[in-house]
Amino acid sequence: MAKRTVRTIPQARTPMREQDAKARGKNFSEVACGYSLEDALREAQRCLYCPEPACVEGCPVSIDIPGFIRRIEDKDFRGAYDVITAANLLPAICGRVCPQENQCEGVCPVGKTLEPVAIGRLERYVGDRAIAEGWSSAPFVEPSGLRIGIVGSGPAGMACAADMAKAGCDVTVYEAFQEPGGVLKYGIPDFRLPNPVIDAEIDNLRKLGVKFECNTLVGRLFTIAEMIEEMGFHAVFIGTGAGYPSMMGIPGESLNGVLSANELLTRCNLMRARQFPQFDTPLPAGKKVAVVGSGNTAMDALRVSLRLGAEKVHCIYRRTKAESPARAEELHHAEEEGIEFHWLTNPVEILDDGAGNVRAMRCIRMELGEPDESGRRRPLPVKGSEFEFPIDIVVYAIGTNANPIIGQTSRLKLNKRGYIETDKDLATSMAGVFAGGDIVTGAATVIEAMGAGRKAARSMKKYLGIRNGKTESATLFGIPLSEKNFARIRAA
Amino acid sequence: MQPSQTPIFEIVAREDFSDATYLLEIRHPRMAKAARPGQFVIVMAQPHGERIPLTLADFDRTKGTITLVIQAVGKTTKEMRELCKVGTHLHALVGPMGIPSQLGNAKKVVCVGGGLGVAPVFPQARAYKEAGAHVIGVLGFRSWDLVFWKDKFQSVCDELILCTNDGSVGIRGLVTDGLKSALAKHPDIDEVVAIGPPVMMKACADATRARRIKTMVSVNPIMVDGTGMCGGCRVQVGGKVKFACVDGPDFDGHQVDFDDLMVRLARYKSQEAEALKRWSDTCRMPEPPEPALELPDPFEEVRGG
């Protein structure tokens, strides 16, 4: 076969079928419908199989991307799944929610002349196929006799649990909500990440022997110290997320109709308020919604509000579209669906109707000044540019502060912003206790949290004296001892 | 203690104090061990239910149970009155939540409980008694037939003042009248704890303001997660925004903006009325099974469907 070059591969990136923008604004079904077999095979042909793949470097969990794409081309989908799950147990989730344009796809050499290989879409194809086929990645491992406690069942906790279970540890994951999944369940809406996908990936962890205990608020029901000293855990990972939503501190924030994106999303996604009154949790009623902020959470809040039946949904952001931290695809989808964006605009006051409800919002125009510490140009108010517009609901999506519970209930060292302080290996000030994800770094992405969970797992194994390789990939006749391979082993 | 003893939240005892008020005792040994006065739990009665915060009314470390006293006022609490029989299970129960009450070294304390606040003030009264304080209990009921836990409070209170709206037992009047009579009798009261509806806690705080007696109240705003994640429970305390779930639920009553709290508590009034009406209309008829969430199969495309 002639050497594949940018000139010989299919030039256009294979599009993914999407629900029509008008129709999807009224339902919670997934917007991006996924690749078909033909789509996946065609897109796989766009990979150049670079000898030193930049994409692997760009991936926070270092998936062997050319390796799994090669197997897609070979139609060895089970093989592709095994390659991905060696690094990432949650491909159906990550394929959907990773900001690939800043990671693997952002450094793909094909992207220098054409659009980069759609790595995320291919990963999702493999993940969805595994779920549809009922595959799981549950290698046989020798029990190590070590017990690991994980606080929080979000992406950081799930990733850490997977690695520790694969190393033969007895893993228990604690979750405060009534079902596991963390931000994947309460935060990310179904039209972006359907609940059956999350449940399927959690079931895979259960097959690895991971136990999930919900309704457990660690810190208050028992402390981190008790987990180590009394409950017999040899090591603990804290991945509680950030939480504690920020407010702006402008007048009118305690009015009814002002809520955090976390509250809106939790009510709608986890508590199913969108099916009120079949489900008991209500949502604030309103036809005109303003969401403050322009990150991924803001995009979710905007698009959820639209689907809940709002007539006008406004995005209020003090910088411009170029500085918006949202993933490009989410921003694009929100625009398509008819969200109104007000760039260079900042709220100054929320006005009431005399009965404690929101009536209107007063905003001010902004302009960009000199770069600030984030490297982005600092937005400055334009004098005399204040204006008012009618609104029923104001949703804040301007970030979060550190959740105080672990700090209140442990002697773990925190930094001055209240996040848990760790060394470069994610070890905390307490022996055997590791932490990662938003509770260490502040709000970040799902894949960064998963990367932190995996990094903490590596440190934990080192701390516990578990040697990599010995328990991680047991093989027989060179074939991995994963349960589905017994037939192949017998044949060999 | 073994980590894998997932509790199933079994209701082991129930007592009905009146048509509206009922007690549930739930097995949860680990929570009984961890609970401290002033803390609360979040309950979901059934999978379609909402998460409601309830302040702990008691906990028994020997029996391994926690106790909740609930007033049936809305859809969820009325439904729980029907569903929560001995031997049944709650769908979810998480806690103890919130910062435990900070019991200082007060020598003389008044514990005021009115309405839904009568039961939750009990753990605090008991803790003060155990700490050696002189405890004056002030409890408010509408009428004599609604009185409960009189003996229980008597066992931990040096003085007990009952107040009824109709004067059928104790003094005729509100708990603030009981509080005022205690304040008049005792010039040396160090602290007042008041738990009940916001309007009652506000009146108690007003009654102690002139004498600058430390007055702690326990707020019970609308919550979802109870872990500091959603901010639905924010209250104004001394001009600052606090989250009742992780910064409270106990706050200095002289600093709490009760008017703000009352407006915020009413923010789902119309939806709550709708839910209650729908439930009342259907609860005596067997309801058809709820339609499942109608979403297409997310794996349709890979299945080649």
Interface residues (C-beta under 8 A of the other chain):
Chain A: R17 F28 S29 E30 C33 G34 Y35 S36 L37 Y125 D128 R129 I131 A132 R147 G149 T172 A176 F177 Q178 Y186 D190 P194 P196 V197 K211 E213 C214 N215 T216 L217 R220 L221 F222 E226 M227 E230 M231 G232 F233 G241 G243 Y244 P245 M247 G249 E253 S254 N256 G257 L259 S260 N262 E263 T266 R267 M271 R272 Q275 F276 P277 Q278 F279 D280 T281 P282 L283 P284 A285 G356 N403 P404 I405 Q408
Chain B: M1 Q2 P3 S4 T6 P7 F9 R30 M31 A34 Q39 M44 H48 G49 E50 R51 K75 T76 H91 A92 L93 V94 G95 P96 M97 G98 I99 V224 D225 G226 T227 G228 M229 C230 G231 G232 R234 Q236 V241 F243 V246 D247 D260 V263 R264 A266 R267 Y268 S270 Q271 E272 E274 A275 R278 E290 P291 L293 L295 P296 D297 P298 F299 E300 E301 V302 R303 G304
